[in-house]
Amino acid sequence: MTKVPSVIHWFRLDLRIHDNLALRNAINEAENRKHFLRPVYFIEPDIKSKVGVNRLRFLVQSLQDLDANLKKLNTRLYIIRGNAVEELPKLFDKWQVKYLTSQVDIDPIYTKQDEIIDEIAEKKDIFIVRRVQHTVYDVHSVLKKNNNSVPMTYQKFLSLVQDVQVKDCIEITKQVSEHCKPKDIDSKKYDVPSLNELELDDSALEPLKYPGGETEAVRRLNMYMARRQWVCKFEKPNSSPNTIEPSTTVLSPYISHGCLSAKLFYHKLKEALNGMPHSQPPVSLLGQLMWREFYYTAGAGTENFDKMVGNSVCTQIPWGTNEEHLKAWAEGRTGYPFVDAIMRQLKQEGWIHHLARHMVACFLTRGDLWISWEQGAKVFEDYLLDYDWSLNAGNWMWLSASAFFYKFFRVYSPVAFGKKTDKEGLYIKKYVPELKKYPTAFIYEPWKAPKSVQATAGCIIGQDYPKRIVDHDKVHKDNLQKMSAAYKLNKERKALKRPLK
Ligand SMILES: Cc1cc2nc3c(=O)[nH]c(=O)nc-3n(C[C@H](O)[C@H](O)[C@H](O)COP(=O)(O)OP(=O)(O)OC[C@H]3O[C@@H](n4cnc5c(N)ncnc54)[C@H](O)[C@@H]3O)c2cc1C
């Protein structure tokens, strides 16, 4: 008896069935050729060492939801335990694969995988289809339109896409036919792993505030889009970094994992804005989505985008190293309550507001600690639910005034900034409970509280809560001079066109 060949859809950052053209292509191919359909996702055994616990939990939930949604289409998700580059070639033979689909991902982890798989597939005569579906625009076409160079400003990026017609979303509504179901469709060995199997002990974690999955993503999107007035009036700078409940959509974890299609978000936004007076980019909600497109374009067009050295858009700055300071920052122990509250919220919940990210990124780099943005980006990679290769690197470069933003003399004050939107320090009291009995006058600067006040509040500075690790008023002035010198040097080197050491 001849074996029935298979069609694979390889899920990566597209954990959804809505607006998934690559998945639909796989289904159609299997249907037309009467082949088996096998939607797969690879989980590496050591994933725990690469993905932070909150994000791993979000991922597992997203995979469970994807599996449930695929089952509604009369198929399932095949979880393969192992590295894609090692396992996929084995599956090519075992399953007699003739056709493979996936989405275009620009993160170097995936582009490297694609190169290897392409070579193997060619030798085995396997047809590969990749679809642009993680971004609203095809970022490679945008780069081409800009003479294959990166648009260095947001406005320039907008001008490049202003006439581009955004394609409609596609839906998969038809059930997969019985003849596309492989014999092993019910095999437990391909089930989504439990947290236990991944050796993840979530007993010490708070319940996940933002549960993973396409179902929750679409629910959240619809909930926000129903608030048309809110959408039309949205201006990012007027949202607050320190409300207890988020003042922006928190759709980012869903978009980053592909549980939500950026294109669906785009079309829903257009629908909500249609015929109504509304805010404009860069501050509007549509403008936020365009920031994502901007950084994706920059990331796709820049070698070593997530590093300083060898990155053509990044100013070379002689950052220092200080393991103790880095650790204190990452663990929320800098002695600056606003900074510490943000970092603790990040670690606990996996999401913080954009302006809160501004505060802590500025503090780590050019503002106070003079530590490389690459170090900060690594900590964010570990903690963020919405970690995204190009958005993380691009925004870190912005905040450290290494690329895209150059007004390095504008430094966030760890004392004054938070007060603008939370005078009473309620946010600090939630995330830095040691200080919850502090009077409002000292909540942002507890070191200024007299000893008697500290004792009454039950928190002695230097004993129950750390002393400041640096004096912002002093260090930020020193850092301004260092930034100024680095900019000058970069300018001179550029003028001389001398390669940097
Ligand atoms: C240092 C630093 C690191 C960051 N790292 C990441 C990251 O790894 N992943 C990530 O998704 N975002 C990152 N951001 C961007 C931004 O902070 C988040 O996208 C945003 O806060 C997510 O919250 P939201 O979904 O409520 O955003 P909303 O304000 O509701 O915006 C809607 C969507 O627009 C996109 N968006 C909003 N702001 C930006 C921005 N500045 N750049 C790019 N896209 C944006 C996101 O997809 C977001 O979900 C980073 C920002 C900074 C300053």
The ligand as an SDF file (V2000), in Angstrom:
LIG
                    3D

 53 58  0  0  0  0  0  0  0  0999 V2000
   12.4440   49.7250   25.7850 C   0  0  0  0  0  0  0  0  0  0  0  0
   11.1940   49.2460   25.0980 C   0  0  0  0  0  0  0  0  0  0  0  0
   11.0810   47.9200   24.7050 C   0  0  0  0  0  0  0  0  0  0  0  0
    9.9280   47.4740   24.0450 C   0  0  0  0  0  0  0  0  0  0  0  0
    9.8350   46.1470   23.6980 N   0  0  0  0  0  0  0  0  0  0  0  0
    8.7160   45.6960   23.0590 C   0  0  0  0  0  0  0  0  0  0  0  0
    8.5880   44.3340   22.6940 C   0  0  0  0  0  0  0  0  0  0  0  0
    9.4980   43.5120   22.8770 O   0  0  0  0  0  0  0  0  0  0  0  0
    7.4180   43.9490   22.1030 N   0  0  0  0  0  0  0  0  0  0  0  0
    6.3990   44.8110   21.8600 C   0  0  0  0  0  0  0  0  0  0  0  0
    5.3510   44.4010   21.3470 O   0  0  0  0  0  0  0  0  0  0  0  0
    6.5330   46.1110   22.1550 N   0  0  0  0  0  0  0  0  0  0  0  0
    7.6440   46.5840   22.7530 C   0  0  0  0  0  0  0  0  0  0  0  0
    7.7460   47.9150   23.0730 N   0  0  0  0  0  0  0  0  0  0  0  0
    6.7700   48.8630   22.5070 C   0  0  0  0  0  0  0  0  0  0  0  0
    5.5590   49.2140   23.3600 C   0  0  0  0  0  0  0  0  0  0  0  0
    5.9400   49.6050   24.6370 O   0  0  0  0  0  0  0  0  0  0  0  0
    4.5310   48.0870   23.4490 C   0  0  0  0  0  0  0  0  0  0  0  0
    4.2300   47.5900   22.1580 O   0  0  0  0  0  0  0  0  0  0  0  0
    3.2250   48.6010   24.0550 C   0  0  0  0  0  0  0  0  0  0  0  0
    3.4630   49.1850   25.2990 O   0  0  0  0  0  0  0  0  0  0  0  0
    2.2750   47.4440   24.1800 C   0  0  0  0  0  0  0  0  0  0  0  0
    1.1330   47.7940   24.9180 O   0  0  0  0  0  0  0  0  0  0  0  0
   -0.2860   47.8970   24.2270 P   0  0  0  0  0  0  0  0  0  0  0  0
   -0.5580   46.6810   23.4460 O   0  0  0  0  0  0  0  0  0  0  0  0
   -1.2530   48.2670   25.2890 O   0  0  0  0  0  0  0  0  0  0  0  0
   -0.0630   49.1180   23.2370 O   0  0  0  0  0  0  0  0  0  0  0  0
   -1.1100   50.0900   22.5210 P   0  0  0  0  0  0  0  0  0  0  0  0
   -0.7530   51.4710   22.8840 O   0  0  0  0  0  0  0  0  0  0  0  0
   -2.5050   49.6540   22.7910 O   0  0  0  0  0  0  0  0  0  0  0  0
   -0.7550   49.9370   20.9920 O   0  0  0  0  0  0  0  0  0  0  0  0
   -1.3250   48.9550   20.1250 C   0  0  0  0  0  0  0  0  0  0  0  0
   -0.2320   48.1440   19.4660 C   0  0  0  0  0  0  0  0  0  0  0  0
    0.6600   48.9800   18.7400 O   0  0  0  0  0  0  0  0  0  0  0  0
    1.9900   48.4420   18.8070 C   0  0  0  0  0  0  0  0  0  0  0  0
    2.8670   49.4270   19.4660 N   0  0  0  0  0  0  0  0  0  0  0  0
    2.5260   50.3250   20.4160 C   0  0  0  0  0  0  0  0  0  0  0  0
    3.5980   51.0790   20.7510 N   0  0  0  0  0  0  0  0  0  0  0  0
    4.6280   50.6450   20.0080 C   0  0  0  0  0  0  0  0  0  0  0  0
    5.9940   51.0160   19.8980 C   0  0  0  0  0  0  0  0  0  0  0  0
    6.5320   52.0190   20.5910 N   0  0  0  0  0  0  0  0  0  0  0  0
    6.7750   50.3390   19.0380 N   0  0  0  0  0  0  0  0  0  0  0  0
    6.2720   49.3480   18.2900 C   0  0  0  0  0  0  0  0  0  0  0  0
    4.9840   48.9500   18.3470 N   0  0  0  0  0  0  0  0  0  0  0  0
    4.1750   49.5860   19.1950 C   0  0  0  0  0  0  0  0  0  0  0  0
    1.9080   47.1720   19.6490 C   0  0  0  0  0  0  0  0  0  0  0  0
    1.7800   46.0660   18.7910 O   0  0  0  0  0  0  0  0  0  0  0  0
    0.6480   47.3980   20.4570 C   0  0  0  0  0  0  0  0  0  0  0  0
    0.0370   46.2110   20.8850 O   0  0  0  0  0  0  0  0  0  0  0  0
    8.8850   48.3840   23.7530 C   0  0  0  0  0  0  0  0  0  0  0  0
    9.0190   49.7130   24.1520 C   0  0  0  0  0  0  0  0  0  0  0  0
   10.1490   50.1360   24.8290 C   0  0  0  0  0  0  0  0  0  0  0  0
   10.2460   51.5720   25.2270 C   0  0  0  0  0  0  0  0  0  0  0  0
  1  2  1  0
  2  3  1  0
  2 52  2  0
  3  4  2  0
  4  5  1  0
  4 50  1  0
  5  6  2  0
  6  7  1  0
  6 13  1  0
  7  8  2  0
  7  9  1  0
  9 10  1  0
 10 11  2  0
 10 12  1  0
 12 13  2  0
 13 14  1  0
 14 15  1  0
 14 50  1  0
 15 16  1  0
 16 17  1  0
 16 18  1  0
 18 19  1  0
 18 20  1  0
 20 21  1  0
 20 22  1  0
 22 23  1  0
 23 24  1  0
 24 25  2  0
 24 26  1  0
 24 27  1  0
 27 28  1  0
 28 29  2  0
 28 30  1  0
 28 31  1  0
 31 32  1  0
 32 33  1  0
 33 34  1  0
 33 48  1  0
 34 35  1  0
 35 36  1  0
 35 46  1  0
 36 37  1  0
 36 45  1  0
 37 38  2  0
 38 39  1  0
 39 40  1  0
 39 45  2  0
 40 41  1  0
 40 42  2  0
 42 43  1  0
 43 44  2  0
 44 45  1  0
 46 47  1  0
 46 48  1  0
 48 49  1  0
 50 51  2  0
 51 52  1  0
 52 53  1  0
M  END
$$$$
